[in-house]
Amino acid sequence: MKTFSIVSILTLVLGAAPFVLGENSSAGTPPESDSSLKYVEFSQIGNPAEVLQVKVERARVLQSGEVRVKVLATPIHPSNLLQISGKYGIDPVLPSTPGSEGVGRVVETSAEVAHLVVGQLVLLAGGGTWRDEIVAPAASFIPLPDLGTPSSEVIEQLSMAAINPLSALLMLTSFVDLKQGDWLVHSAANSAVGGYIIQLAKQRGIKTVNVVRREGLADDLMSKGADVVLIDGPDLVAQIGSATGNASVALALDAVGGETFTRLAQSLGYGGTVVSYGVLSGKPVTLNPAMTIFNDIRIRGFWLSKWFESAQISEKQAAFGQVIPLVASGALNANVDSRFTVSEIKQAVERAAQRGRNGKVLIVPLSLLNGPGM
């Protein structure tokens, strides 16, 4: 497999231009094939299953510097659902097409585009990815290396390559200098981020206590490299101490909030750090100040958007340079729960919001649902 060129890495770390889709009609004759294209849009904040609409547009002629990309796979993240519901840190500009990332294939380029060619796979990094096709400036897309004829599984993994694995890497490496043999504890271990944390920690020789909220997940997590899987509950701190031999745990990563956050903080050794990156329980945290006073516990927050704003180019280059090749090679992967087309967006977001899933919900073309043809 070819390595990433410096051009693609720099494009990624500098931030791809947002997708500017423009008007649905333009001068010239639009392509004759696939001229009726579907996309998702919402014009009001609310329950995703109620406010999302499937709309149809006509394919338009490319303008100077643009490319046409067929969307092959794009995930539904909790942050997408929160933003549609008006419960996220950034309010959408309405009307809006959701979607944070994905992967696609270039099907047409304008004459001025030199670094992308028809048939090339690209990461979709400009947002608005829940659609059949994207026409946008070439700078909006991140070139991927030549992967030959990748399987649908590889395509799906690439569609999730930018956000969750990067978050896992940064939380694992930015707050505490963990050494081989050290322990970390994290909640929501069966989530996509949790799975990446397990795999990245395993590669570094770091031991993981993996906390989940229901039975039946241990085998899957152990297959990813988990050392210990525990069910959250009132005795979690004692369970963690028993599982680690009362080792000093330096880092806790929490996506749940509420009492789970408190228990993870209580499990830390002196001077330990707990990082909050989600509130899946929807419950506020209660924390005894004595923990911060007498055990010197540090509380930090992590939001990838803020990291993008503050990180130096060299930091971004280093992080993406680690993550994306690992995903492309299969060394990092995430579970996929189910797949839906753009037309099935209401069923897709309902499934993505359900508890008990074991993987991401993806939006894919009908061709991927029916077979490997792309």
Short mmCIF file of the C-alpha atoms (twelve columns), coordinates in Angstrom:
data_MODEL
# 
_entry.id   MODEL 
# 
loop_
_atom_site.group_PDB 
_atom_site.id 
_atom_site.type_symbol 
_atom_site.label_atom_id 
_atom_site.label_alt_id 
_atom_site.label_comp_id 
_atom_site.label_asym_id 
_atom_site.label_seq_id 
_atom_site.Cartn_x 
_atom_site.Cartn_y 
_atom_site.Cartn_z 
_atom_site.pdbx_PDB_model_num 
ATOM 1   C CA . MET A 1   0.000   0.000   0.000   1 
ATOM 2   C CA . LYS A 2   1.301   3.463   -0.849  1 
ATOM 3   C CA . THR A 3   1.949   5.931   1.943   1 
ATOM 4   C CA . PHE A 4   0.188   9.268   2.141   1 
ATOM 5   C CA . SER A 5   1.789   12.035  0.135   1 
ATOM 6   C CA . ILE A 6   2.779   15.231  1.907   1 
ATOM 7   C CA . VAL A 7   0.184   17.011  -0.232  1 
ATOM 8   C CA . SER A 8   -2.695  14.951  1.155   1 
ATOM 9   C CA . ILE A 9   -1.443  15.197  4.738   1 
ATOM 10  C CA . LEU A 10  -0.991  18.965  4.511   1 
ATOM 11  C CA . THR A 11  -4.400  19.377  2.934   1 
ATOM 12  C CA . LEU A 12  -5.872  17.454  5.827   1 
ATOM 13  C CA . VAL A 13  -4.048  19.190  8.640   1 
ATOM 14  C CA . LEU A 14  -4.610  22.663  7.236   1 
ATOM 15  C CA . GLY A 15  -8.323  21.944  7.076   1 
ATOM 16  C CA . ALA A 16  -10.223 21.115  3.930   1 
ATOM 17  C CA . ALA A 17  -12.461 23.839  2.609   1 
ATOM 18  C CA . PRO A 18  -16.122 23.428  3.577   1 
ATOM 19  C CA . PHE A 19  -18.357 21.968  0.906   1 
ATOM 20  C CA . VAL A 20  -19.929 24.861  -0.976  1 
ATOM 21  C CA . LEU A 21  -22.662 23.183  -2.949  1 
ATOM 22  C CA . GLY A 22  -23.990 26.269  -4.675  1 
ATOM 23  C CA . GLU A 23  -27.226 26.444  -6.615  1 
ATOM 24  C CA . ASN A 24  -28.840 23.319  -7.968  1 
ATOM 25  C CA . SER A 25  -28.994 24.752  -11.463 1 
ATOM 26  C CA . SER A 26  -26.278 26.352  -13.557 1 
ATOM 27  C CA . ALA A 27  -25.438 27.163  -17.121 1 
ATOM 28  C CA . GLY A 28  -24.678 24.255  -19.356 1 
ATOM 29  C CA . THR A 29  -26.051 20.732  -19.594 1 
ATOM 30  C CA . PRO A 30  -25.974 18.553  -16.469 1 
ATOM 31  C CA . PRO A 31  -24.839 14.952  -16.761 1 
ATOM 32  C CA . GLU A 32  -27.424 12.654  -18.300 1 
ATOM 33  C CA . SER A 33  -26.811 9.732   -15.915 1 
ATOM 34  C CA . ASP A 34  -27.706 9.881   -12.230 1 
ATOM 35  C CA . SER A 35  -29.279 13.307  -12.791 1 
ATOM 36  C CA . SER A 36  -31.737 12.830  -9.918  1 
ATOM 37  C CA . LEU A 37  -29.837 12.820  -6.639  1 
ATOM 38  C CA . LYS A 38  -31.040 12.600  -3.061  1 
ATOM 39  C CA . TYR A 39  -29.794 14.470  -0.015  1 
ATOM 40  C CA . VAL A 40  -30.864 15.008  3.596   1 
ATOM 41  C CA . GLU A 41  -31.856 18.410  4.930   1 
ATOM 42  C CA . PHE A 42  -33.435 19.917  8.035   1 
ATOM 43  C CA . SER A 43  -34.900 23.405  8.394   1 
ATOM 44  C CA . GLN A 44  -35.783 23.328  12.080  1 
ATOM 45  C CA . ILE A 45  -34.276 22.002  15.284  1 
ATOM 46  C CA . GLY A 46  -35.921 18.926  16.771  1 
ATOM 47  C CA . ASN A 47  -36.116 15.153  16.910  1 
ATOM 48  C CA . PRO A 48  -33.954 13.951  13.983  1 
ATOM 49  C CA . ALA A 49  -36.509 11.315  12.939  1 
ATOM 50  C CA . GLU A 50  -39.125 14.058  12.665  1 
ATOM 51  C CA . VAL A 51  -37.274 17.051  11.223  1 
ATOM 52  C CA . LEU A 52  -34.991 15.380  8.667   1 
ATOM 53  C CA . GLN A 53  -36.276 15.401  5.095   1 
ATOM 54  C CA . VAL A 54  -35.091 13.601  1.970   1 
ATOM 55  C CA . LYS A 55  -34.890 15.997  -0.952  1 
ATOM 56  C CA . VAL A 56  -34.025 15.591  -4.615  1 
ATOM 57  C CA . GLU A 57  -31.809 17.771  -6.768  1 
ATOM 58  C CA . ARG A 58  -30.540 17.592  -10.329 1 
ATOM 59  C CA . ALA A 59  -26.889 17.009  -11.056 1 
ATOM 60  C CA . ARG A 60  -25.255 20.189  -12.258 1 
ATOM 61  C CA . VAL A 61  -22.362 20.997  -14.539 1 
ATOM 62  C CA . LEU A 62  -18.980 21.374  -12.837 1 
ATOM 63  C CA . GLN A 63  -17.594 24.854  -12.444 1 
ATOM 64  C CA . SER A 64  -13.909 25.748  -12.550 1 
ATOM 65  C CA . GLY A 65  -11.883 23.889  -9.912  1 
ATOM 66  C CA . GLU A 66  -14.711 21.569  -8.898  1 
ATOM 67  C CA . VAL A 67  -14.987 17.796  -8.767  1 
ATOM 68  C CA . ARG A 68  -17.940 15.430  -8.579  1 
ATOM 69  C CA . VAL A 69  -17.701 12.759  -5.874  1 
ATOM 70  C CA . LYS A 70  -20.016 9.820   -5.320  1 
ATOM 71  C CA . VAL A 71  -20.516 9.289   -1.593  1 
ATOM 72  C CA . LEU A 72  -19.699 5.664   -0.737  1 
ATOM 73  C CA . ALA A 73  -20.192 5.700   3.037   1 
ATOM 74  C CA . THR A 74  -20.827 8.283   5.743   1 
ATOM 75  C CA . PRO A 75  -21.438 7.587   9.451   1 
ATOM 76  C CA . ILE A 76  -24.078 8.873   11.847  1 
ATOM 77  C CA . HIS A 77  -22.324 10.172  14.957  1 
ATOM 78  C CA . PRO A 78  -24.002 11.060  18.272  1 
ATOM 79  C CA . SER A 79  -22.793 14.631  17.702  1 
ATOM 80  C CA . ASN A 80  -24.817 14.763  14.472  1 
ATOM 81  C CA . LEU A 81  -28.001 13.808  16.306  1 
ATOM 82  C CA . LEU A 82  -27.253 16.248  19.125  1 
ATOM 83  C CA . GLN A 83  -26.729 19.102  16.690  1 
ATOM 84  C CA . ILE A 84  -29.978 18.370  14.847  1 
ATOM 85  C CA . SER A 85  -31.698 18.314  18.245  1 
ATOM 86  C CA . GLY A 86  -30.142 21.642  19.282  1 
ATOM 87  C CA . LYS A 87  -28.108 20.077  22.097  1 
ATOM 88  C CA . TYR A 88  -24.582 20.453  20.737  1 
ATOM 89  C CA . GLY A 89  -21.879 23.079  21.254  1 
ATOM 90  C CA . ILE A 90  -22.349 24.565  17.772  1 
ATOM 91  C CA . ASP A 91  -25.734 25.536  16.327  1 
ATOM 92  C CA . PRO A 92  -26.306 24.653  12.664  1 
ATOM 93  C CA . VAL A 93  -27.053 27.311  10.066  1 
ATOM 94  C CA . LEU A 94  -30.476 26.383  8.701   1 
ATOM 95  C CA . PRO A 95  -31.364 24.867  6.346   1 
ATOM 96  C CA . SER A 96  -28.573 22.357  6.797   1 
ATOM 97  C CA . THR A 97  -27.438 18.996  5.458   1 
ATOM 98  C CA . PRO A 98  -25.947 16.895  8.289   1 
ATOM 99  C CA . GLY A 99  -22.890 14.677  8.171   1 
ATOM 100 C CA . SER A 100 -19.361 15.148  9.538   1 
ATOM 101 C CA . GLU A 101 -17.169 12.826  7.489   1 
ATOM 102 C CA . GLY A 102 -17.159 10.003  4.988   1 
ATOM 103 C CA . VAL A 103 -15.440 8.539   1.968   1 
ATOM 104 C CA . GLY A 104 -16.261 8.893   -1.713  1 
ATOM 105 C CA . ARG A 105 -15.007 8.227   -5.201  1 
ATOM 106 C CA . VAL A 106 -14.207 10.915  -7.753  1 
ATOM 107 C CA . VAL A 107 -16.432 10.455  -10.816 1 
ATOM 108 C CA . GLU A 108 -15.700 13.704  -12.687 1 
ATOM 109 C CA . THR A 109 -13.193 16.560  -12.497 1 
ATOM 110 C CA . SER A 110 -13.051 19.983  -14.102 1 
ATOM 111 C CA . ALA A 111 -10.137 20.714  -16.407 1 
ATOM 112 C CA . GLU A 112 -8.333  22.848  -13.822 1 
ATOM 113 C CA . VAL A 113 -8.040  20.056  -11.227 1 
ATOM 114 C CA . ALA A 114 -4.632  18.362  -11.298 1 
ATOM 115 C CA . HIS A 115 -4.258  16.480  -8.009  1 
ATOM 116 C CA . LEU A 116 -7.458  14.398  -8.192  1 
ATOM 117 C CA . VAL A 117 -8.354  11.900  -10.910 1 
ATOM 118 C CA . VAL A 118 -11.489 9.979   -11.815 1 
ATOM 119 C CA . GLY A 119 -11.743 6.770   -9.794  1 
ATOM 120 C CA . GLN A 120 -9.690  8.071   -6.849  1 
ATOM 121 C CA . LEU A 121 -10.925 7.585   -3.295  1 
ATOM 122 C CA . VAL A 122 -11.156 10.718  -1.149  1 
ATOM 123 C CA . LEU A 123 -12.126 11.566  2.413   1 
ATOM 124 C CA . LEU A 124 -15.088 13.898  2.784   1 
ATOM 125 C CA . ALA A 125 -13.957 16.494  5.283   1 
ATOM 126 C CA . GLY A 126 -16.188 19.479  4.608   1 
ATOM 127 C CA . GLY A 127 -19.457 18.459  6.278   1 
ATOM 128 C CA . GLY A 128 -22.883 17.972  4.723   1 
ATOM 129 C CA . THR A 129 -22.080 14.382  3.761   1 
ATOM 130 C CA . TRP A 130 -25.533 12.768  4.067   1 
ATOM 131 C CA . ARG A 131 -26.193 12.812  0.327   1 
ATOM 132 C CA . ASP A 132 -25.707 10.691  -2.797  1 
ATOM 133 C CA . GLU A 133 -23.202 12.997  -4.451  1 
ATOM 134 C CA . ILE A 134 -21.117 16.045  -3.624  1 
ATOM 135 C CA . VAL A 135 -20.014 18.661  -6.128  1 
ATOM 136 C CA . ALA A 136 -17.535 21.038  -4.527  1 
ATOM 137 C CA . PRO A 137 -14.096 22.623  -4.972  1 
ATOM 138 C CA . ALA A 138 -11.309 20.067  -5.180  1 
ATOM 139 C CA . ALA A 139 -9.743  21.486  -1.999  1 
ATOM 140 C CA . SER A 140 -12.757 20.172  -0.058  1 
ATOM 141 C CA . PHE A 141 -11.597 16.570  -0.487  1 
ATOM 142 C CA . ILE A 142 -8.655  14.679  1.010   1 
ATOM 143 C CA . PRO A 143 -6.869  12.347  -1.442  1 
ATOM 144 C CA . LEU A 144 -6.311  8.799   -0.244  1 
ATOM 145 C CA . PRO A 145 -3.441  6.581   -1.397  1 
ATOM 146 C CA . ASP A 146 -3.928  4.009   -4.117  1 
ATOM 147 C CA . LEU A 147 -5.674  1.077   -2.418  1 
ATOM 148 C CA . GLY A 148 -6.304  -0.932  -5.561  1 
ATOM 149 C CA . THR A 149 -9.837  -2.306  -5.459  1 
ATOM 150 C CA . PRO A 150 -10.791 -2.021  -1.799  1 
ATOM 151 C CA . SER A 151 -13.527 -4.154  -0.290  1 
ATOM 152 C CA . SER A 152 -16.743 -2.626  1.002   1 
ATOM 153 C CA . GLU A 153 -15.393 -3.242  4.527   1 
ATOM 154 C CA . VAL A 154 -12.333 -1.086  3.855   1 
ATOM 155 C CA . ILE A 155 -14.559 1.586   2.325   1 
ATOM 156 C CA . GLU A 156 -16.705 1.633   5.452   1 
ATOM 157 C CA . GLN A 157 -13.714 1.859   7.786   1 
ATOM 158 C CA . LEU A 158 -12.258 4.756   5.794   1 
ATOM 159 C CA . SER A 159 -15.562 6.610   6.131   1 
ATOM 160 C CA . MET A 160 -14.940 6.759   9.895   1 
ATOM 161 C CA . ALA A 161 -11.222 7.536   9.704   1 
ATOM 162 C CA . ALA A 162 -11.032 11.190  10.702  1 
ATOM 163 C CA . ILE A 163 -13.035 11.907  13.865  1 
ATOM 164 C CA . ASN A 164 -13.241 9.022   16.338  1 
ATOM 165 C CA . PRO A 165 -9.790  7.455   15.885  1 
ATOM 166 C CA . LEU A 166 -8.182  10.889  16.066  1 
ATOM 167 C CA . SER A 167 -10.103 11.667  19.268  1 
ATOM 168 C CA . ALA A 168 -8.969  8.369   20.781  1 
ATOM 169 C CA . LEU A 169 -5.325  8.995   19.911  1 
ATOM 170 C CA . LEU A 170 -5.317  12.540  21.272  1 
ATOM 171 C CA . MET A 171 -6.976  11.627  24.573  1 
ATOM 172 C CA . LEU A 172 -4.595  8.720   24.980  1 
ATOM 173 C CA . THR A 173 -1.478  10.816  24.408  1 
ATOM 174 C CA . SER A 174 -2.194  14.480  25.236  1 
ATOM 175 C CA . PHE A 175 -3.001  14.497  28.948  1 
ATOM 176 C CA . VAL A 176 -0.812  11.878  30.645  1 
ATOM 177 C CA . ASP A 177 2.497   10.375  29.548  1 
ATOM 178 C CA . LEU A 178 1.479   6.737   29.823  1 
ATOM 179 C CA . LYS A 179 4.210   4.134   29.688  1 
ATOM 180 C CA . GLN A 180 4.123   0.489   28.674  1 
ATOM 181 C CA . GLY A 181 2.431   -1.491  31.440  1 
ATOM 182 C CA . ASP A 182 0.475   1.478   32.819  1 
ATOM 183 C CA . TRP A 183 -3.293  1.241   33.352  1 
ATOM 184 C CA . LEU A 184 -6.072  3.471   32.071  1 
ATOM 185 C CA . VAL A 185 -9.793  3.204   32.683  1 
ATOM 186 C CA . HIS A 186 -12.513 4.406   30.320  1 
ATOM 187 C CA . SER A 187 -16.285 4.321   30.079  1 
ATOM 188 C CA . ALA A 188 -18.466 3.595   27.033  1 
ATOM 189 C CA . ALA A 189 -15.771 1.116   26.035  1 
ATOM 190 C CA . ASN A 190 -18.097 -0.445  23.452  1 
ATOM 191 C CA . SER A 191 -18.476 2.854   21.585  1 
ATOM 192 C CA . ALA A 192 -16.507 3.609   18.429  1 
ATOM 193 C CA . VAL A 193 -14.109 5.879   20.325  1 
ATOM 194 C CA . GLY A 194 -13.829 3.247   23.054  1 
ATOM 195 C CA . GLY A 195 -12.876 0.597   20.525  1 
ATOM 196 C CA . TYR A 196 -10.161 2.796   19.068  1 
ATOM 197 C CA . ILE A 197 -8.831  3.550   22.574  1 
ATOM 198 C CA . ILE A 198 -8.522  -0.182  23.239  1 
ATOM 199 C CA . GLN A 199 -6.688  -0.871  19.984  1 
ATOM 200 C CA . LEU A 200 -4.309  2.089   20.252  1 
ATOM 201 C CA . ALA A 201 -3.536  1.298   23.895  1 
ATOM 202 C CA . LYS A 202 -2.848  -2.342  23.029  1 
ATOM 203 C CA . GLN A 203 -0.398  -1.298  20.324  1 
ATOM 204 C CA . ARG A 204 1.469   0.761   22.940  1 
ATOM 205 C CA . GLY A 205 1.459   -1.887  25.659  1 
ATOM 206 C CA . ILE A 206 -0.922  0.142   27.845  1 
ATOM 207 C CA . LYS A 207 -3.436  -1.887  29.879  1 
ATOM 208 C CA . THR A 208 -7.110  -0.976  29.790  1 
ATOM 209 C CA . VAL A 209 -10.008 -1.297  32.220  1 
ATOM 210 C CA . ASN A 210 -13.031 -1.112  29.955  1 
ATOM 211 C CA . VAL A 211 -16.287 -0.045  31.577  1 
ATOM 212 C CA . VAL A 212 -19.645 -0.759  29.904  1 
ATOM 213 C CA . ARG A 213 -23.254 -0.441  31.002  1 
ATOM 214 C CA . ARG A 214 -24.650 -3.833  29.957  1 
ATOM 215 C CA . GLU A 215 -23.755 -7.501  29.736  1 
ATOM 216 C CA . GLY A 216 -22.701 -9.346  26.588  1 
ATOM 217 C CA . LEU A 217 -19.929 -7.046  25.361  1 
ATOM 218 C CA . ALA A 218 -16.814 -8.623  26.874  1 
ATOM 219 C CA . ASP A 219 -15.971 -11.034 24.046  1 
ATOM 220 C CA . ASP A 220 -15.993 -8.308  21.412  1 
ATOM 221 C CA . LEU A 221 -13.881 -5.947  23.507  1 
ATOM 222 C CA . MET A 222 -11.410 -8.674  24.443  1 
ATOM 223 C CA . SER A 223 -10.985 -9.476  20.751  1 
ATOM 224 C CA . LYS A 224 -9.934  -5.845  20.224  1 
ATOM 225 C CA . GLY A 225 -7.274  -6.127  22.927  1 
ATOM 226 C CA . ALA A 226 -9.093  -5.189  26.147  1 
ATOM 227 C CA . ASP A 227 -7.469  -6.417  29.366  1 
ATOM 228 C CA . VAL A 228 -10.461 -6.153  31.707  1 
ATOM 229 C CA . VAL A 229 -14.164 -5.543  31.019  1 
ATOM 230 C CA . LEU A 230 -16.360 -4.381  33.913  1 
ATOM 231 C CA . ILE A 231 -20.055 -3.536  34.247  1 
ATOM 232 C CA . ASP A 232 -20.681 -0.085  35.689  1 
ATOM 233 C CA . GLY A 233 -22.333 0.014   39.098  1 
ATOM 234 C CA . PRO A 234 -21.982 1.160   42.719  1 
ATOM 235 C CA . ASP A 235 -19.033 -1.194  43.322  1 
ATOM 236 C CA . LEU A 236 -17.092 -0.121  40.215  1 
ATOM 237 C CA . VAL A 237 -14.210 1.457   42.155  1 
ATOM 238 C CA . ALA A 238 -13.662 -1.748  44.129  1 
ATOM 239 C CA . GLN A 239 -13.870 -3.789  40.927  1 
ATOM 240 C CA . ILE A 240 -11.222 -1.616  39.272  1 
ATOM 241 C CA . GLY A 241 -8.907  -1.956  42.277  1 
ATOM 242 C CA . SER A 242 -9.297  -5.729  42.263  1 
ATOM 243 C CA . ALA A 243 -8.775  -6.025  38.499  1 
ATOM 244 C CA . THR A 244 -5.606  -3.912  38.493  1 
ATOM 245 C CA . GLY A 245 -4.108  -5.290  41.687  1 
ATOM 246 C CA . ASN A 246 -4.650  -1.848  43.203  1 
ATOM 247 C CA . ALA A 247 -2.236  -0.356  40.716  1 
ATOM 248 C CA . SER A 248 -2.133  3.431   40.487  1 
ATOM 249 C CA . VAL A 249 -4.362  4.393   37.553  1 
ATOM 250 C CA . ALA A 250 -3.169  7.659   35.996  1 
ATOM 251 C CA . LEU A 251 -5.803  8.329   33.334  1 
ATOM 252 C CA . ALA A 252 -9.580  7.987   33.087  1 
ATOM 253 C CA . LEU A 253 -11.566 8.828   29.947  1 
ATOM 254 C CA . ASP A 254 -15.294 9.365   30.395  1 
ATOM 255 C CA . ALA A 255 -18.070 9.695   27.826  1 
ATOM 256 C CA . VAL A 256 -21.005 8.987   30.162  1 
ATOM 257 C CA . GLY A 257 -21.058 11.630  32.903  1 
ATOM 258 C CA . GLY A 258 -23.212 11.355  36.024  1 
ATOM 259 C CA . GLU A 259 -22.157 8.804   38.616  1 
ATOM 260 C CA . THR A 260 -19.906 7.031   36.116  1 
ATOM 261 C CA . PHE A 261 -17.638 10.089  35.925  1 
ATOM 262 C CA . THR A 262 -17.442 10.182  39.728  1 
ATOM 263 C CA . ARG A 263 -16.560 6.491   39.972  1 
ATOM 264 C CA . LEU A 264 -13.817 6.801   37.371  1 
ATOM 265 C CA . ALA A 265 -12.366 9.794   39.219  1 
ATOM 266 C CA . GLN A 266 -12.448 7.847   42.495  1 
ATOM 267 C CA . SER A 267 -10.510 4.999   40.873  1 
ATOM 268 C CA . LEU A 268 -7.523  7.198   40.013  1 
ATOM 269 C CA . GLY A 269 -4.246  7.240   41.860  1 
ATOM 270 C CA . TYR A 270 -2.692  10.375  43.345  1 
ATOM 271 C CA . GLY A 271 -2.326  13.103  40.726  1 
ATOM 272 C CA . GLY A 272 -4.451  11.212  38.197  1 
ATOM 273 C CA . THR A 273 -6.394  12.889  35.389  1 
ATOM 274 C CA . VAL A 274 -9.986  12.332  34.336  1 
ATOM 275 C CA . VAL A 275 -10.933 13.556  30.858  1 
ATOM 276 C CA . SER A 276 -14.585 14.189  30.002  1 
ATOM 277 C CA . TYR A 277 -15.565 13.994  26.333  1 
ATOM 278 C CA . GLY A 278 -19.272 13.149  26.422  1 
ATOM 279 C CA . VAL A 279 -22.407 12.925  28.551  1 
ATOM 280 C CA . LEU A 280 -24.212 9.858   27.208  1 
ATOM 281 C CA . SER A 281 -26.193 9.499   30.426  1 
ATOM 282 C CA . GLY A 282 -27.523 13.028  30.123  1 
ATOM 283 C CA . LYS A 283 -26.819 13.463  33.839  1 
ATOM 284 C CA . PRO A 284 -24.638 16.098  35.535  1 
ATOM 285 C CA . VAL A 285 -21.510 15.142  37.401  1 
ATOM 286 C CA . THR A 286 -21.247 15.177  41.176  1 
ATOM 287 C CA . LEU A 287 -17.722 15.456  42.525  1 
ATOM 288 C CA . ASN A 288 -16.485 15.667  46.097  1 
ATOM 289 C CA . PRO A 289 -13.908 18.471  46.256  1 
ATOM 290 C CA . ALA A 290 -11.916 16.333  48.691  1 
ATOM 291 C CA . MET A 291 -10.803 14.209  45.732  1 
ATOM 292 C CA . THR A 292 -9.191  17.201  44.067  1 
ATOM 293 C CA . ILE A 293 -7.724  18.483  47.320  1 
ATOM 294 C CA . PHE A 294 -6.338  15.351  48.942  1 
ATOM 295 C CA . ASN A 295 -5.759  13.167  45.861  1 
ATOM 296 C CA . ASP A 296 -4.830  16.009  43.492  1 
ATOM 297 C CA . ILE A 297 -7.202  14.738  40.780  1 
ATOM 298 C CA . ARG A 298 -7.122  16.869  37.628  1 
ATOM 299 C CA . ILE A 299 -10.290 17.319  35.573  1 
ATOM 300 C CA . ARG A 300 -9.984  18.065  31.877  1 
ATOM 301 C CA . GLY A 301 -12.334 18.272  28.940  1 
ATOM 302 C CA . PHE A 302 -11.782 17.247  25.327  1 
ATOM 303 C CA . TRP A 303 -13.544 18.533  22.215  1 
ATOM 304 C CA . LEU A 304 -11.960 17.763  18.853  1 
ATOM 305 C CA . SER A 305 -13.242 20.992  17.292  1 
ATOM 306 C CA . LYS A 306 -11.274 23.053  19.806  1 
ATOM 307 C CA . TRP A 307 -8.167  20.972  19.187  1 
ATOM 308 C CA . PHE A 308 -8.404  21.795  15.487  1 
ATOM 309 C CA . GLU A 309 -8.572  25.485  16.374  1 
ATOM 310 C CA . SER A 310 -5.558  25.498  18.687  1 
ATOM 311 C CA . ALA A 311 -3.194  22.755  17.495  1 
ATOM 312 C CA . GLN A 312 -0.098  23.616  15.511  1 
ATOM 313 C CA . ILE A 313 0.258   22.317  11.957  1 
ATOM 314 C CA . SER A 314 3.024   19.959  13.060  1 
ATOM 315 C CA . GLU A 315 0.730   18.479  15.738  1 
ATOM 316 C CA . LYS A 316 -2.063  17.895  13.241  1 
ATOM 317 C CA . GLN A 317 0.331   16.383  10.738  1 
ATOM 318 C CA . ALA A 318 1.723   13.989  13.347  1 
ATOM 319 C CA . ALA A 319 -1.725  12.900  14.564  1 
ATOM 320 C CA . PHE A 320 -3.223  12.279  11.138  1 
ATOM 321 C CA . GLY A 321 -0.004  10.728  9.944   1 
ATOM 322 C CA . GLN A 322 -0.477  8.040   12.613  1 
ATOM 323 C CA . VAL A 323 -4.205  7.465   12.416  1 
ATOM 324 C CA . ILE A 324 -5.211  7.353   8.778   1 
ATOM 325 C CA . PRO A 325 -2.618  4.793   7.594   1 
ATOM 326 C CA . LEU A 326 -3.614  2.544   10.519  1 
ATOM 327 C CA . VAL A 327 -7.263  2.685   9.458   1 
ATOM 328 C CA . ALA A 328 -6.451  2.170   5.780   1 
ATOM 329 C CA . SER A 329 -4.292  -0.869  6.608   1 
ATOM 330 C CA . GLY A 330 -6.884  -2.460  8.915   1 
ATOM 331 C CA . ALA A 331 -4.801  -2.022  12.074  1 
ATOM 332 C CA . LEU A 332 -7.605  0.175   13.472  1 
ATOM 333 C CA . ASN A 333 -11.244 -0.641  12.892  1 
ATOM 334 C CA . ALA A 334 -14.699 0.028   14.297  1 
ATOM 335 C CA . ASN A 335 -17.820 -2.130  14.463  1 
ATOM 336 C CA . VAL A 336 -20.631 -1.430  12.012  1 
ATOM 337 C CA . ASP A 337 -24.144 -2.016  13.306  1 
ATOM 338 C CA . SER A 338 -26.252 -1.403  10.215  1 
ATOM 339 C CA . ARG A 339 -26.449 0.327   6.871   1 
ATOM 340 C CA . PHE A 340 -29.149 2.482   5.301   1 
ATOM 341 C CA . THR A 341 -29.522 4.529   2.141   1 
ATOM 342 C CA . VAL A 342 -30.188 8.268   2.052   1 
ATOM 343 C CA . SER A 343 -33.845 7.482   1.362   1 
ATOM 344 C CA . GLU A 344 -33.998 5.553   4.643   1 
ATOM 345 C CA . ILE A 345 -32.642 8.384   6.792   1 
ATOM 346 C CA . LYS A 346 -35.507 8.321   9.314   1 
ATOM 347 C CA . GLN A 347 -34.952 4.611   10.037  1 
ATOM 348 C CA . ALA A 348 -31.206 5.248   10.114  1 
ATOM 349 C CA . VAL A 349 -31.322 7.975   12.772  1 
ATOM 350 C CA . GLU A 350 -33.838 6.020   14.827  1 
ATOM 351 C CA . ARG A 351 -31.446 3.075   14.855  1 
ATOM 352 C CA . ALA A 352 -28.470 5.318   15.633  1 
ATOM 353 C CA . ALA A 353 -30.313 6.686   18.678  1 
ATOM 354 C CA . GLN A 354 -31.196 3.261   20.073  1 
ATOM 355 C CA . ARG A 355 -29.359 1.801   23.026  1 
ATOM 356 C CA . GLY A 356 -28.037 -1.716  22.633  1 
ATOM 357 C CA . ARG A 357 -26.313 -1.185  19.310  1 
ATOM 358 C CA . ASN A 358 -22.838 -2.599  18.853  1 
ATOM 359 C CA . GLY A 359 -21.411 -0.394  16.130  1 
ATOM 360 C CA . LYS A 360 -21.926 2.596   13.896  1 
ATOM 361 C CA . VAL A 361 -24.895 3.205   11.647  1 
ATOM 362 C CA . LEU A 362 -23.712 4.073   8.142   1 
ATOM 363 C CA . ILE A 363 -25.380 5.727   5.186   1 
ATOM 364 C CA . VAL A 364 -24.298 3.962   2.000   1 
ATOM 365 C CA . PRO A 365 -25.480 3.771   -1.633  1 
ATOM 366 C CA . LEU A 366 -27.911 1.077   -2.656  1 
ATOM 367 C CA . SER A 367 -25.079 -0.586  -4.598  1 
ATOM 368 C CA . LEU A 368 -23.139 -1.252  -1.382  1 
ATOM 369 C CA . LEU A 369 -26.236 -2.643  0.309   1 
ATOM 370 C CA . ASN A 370 -26.760 -5.049  -2.572  1 
ATOM 371 C CA . GLY A 371 -23.143 -6.048  -3.070  1 
ATOM 372 C CA . PRO A 372 -19.556 -4.881  -3.530  1 
ATOM 373 C CA . GLY A 373 -20.105 -3.023  -6.775  1 
ATOM 374 C CA . MET A 374 -19.027 0.625   -6.584  1 
# 
